[in-house]
Amino acid sequence: MITKPELYDLIEIAGNRYTLVVESSKRARQIIDGSAPLVVSENQNPLTQAIDEIYESKIVFIEPKGIE
């Protein structure tokens, strides 16, 4: 169970705020659509579950190549 991960820790994991927001919202949408959560969380809010997954490094961020 994760309780209130620090924003700075989450940004460090994701790389920047934009990536954190985009990836957590994508994962929350997957959970809403029926995907099983990757971590056990007391809170049933899909966004909170997604953030807990990011904090526990269950989500991998892949940066696109060749964009300049």
N, C-alpha and C positions, 0 to 999 in steps of 0.2 A: 504494500500500500504506500503510495506516495502522497505526501501532504504538502501542498503549496510549493512546488519547485520555484526557485528564484528565476526571475526573468533573465538575468544576466547569464545564468547557467544554461538556460534554454537557447539563448542567442549564441552562446559559445558552441553548443552542439550543432545548431543549424547553420551557423556561419554569419547570418545577418537576420534582421527583423523581417524583411520581406519573405525570405525563404521560410522562416518559422511560421508566419501567418498563412502562406500559401499551402505548405505541406500539412500543417495541422488541420486546415479546413478541408483539404482533399481527403485526409484520413478520416475526419469526422463524418464526411459525406459517405465514405465507404462503410463505416460502422452503422450509420442510419439506414443504408441500403441493405444491411443484413450481414456484413462481414463480422466475423467473431473478433472481439477485442484481443489483443496480444498480451495484455497484462490484466491482473485482477485489480479492480478498483471499486471502492465503496460507492463512489459517485457514478450514477448511471448517465450523466450528461455525456453525449458523444464527443464533444470538443474537449472536455476534461480528460476523457479516456485517451483521446489522441495525444494530448499534451503529456500525459503520463507515459505513453508509449515512446514518445520522443525523448523524454527525460531518462527513460531506462534503456535507450539506444536500441529499441526494437524496430525503429524506422531508419532506413538508410537513404541518405540524400545523394543523388547523382547529378552532378553539374553537367549541363550540355557542353559539348566541345564545338569549336569552330565559330562561335558567335563573337563578332568583334564590332 
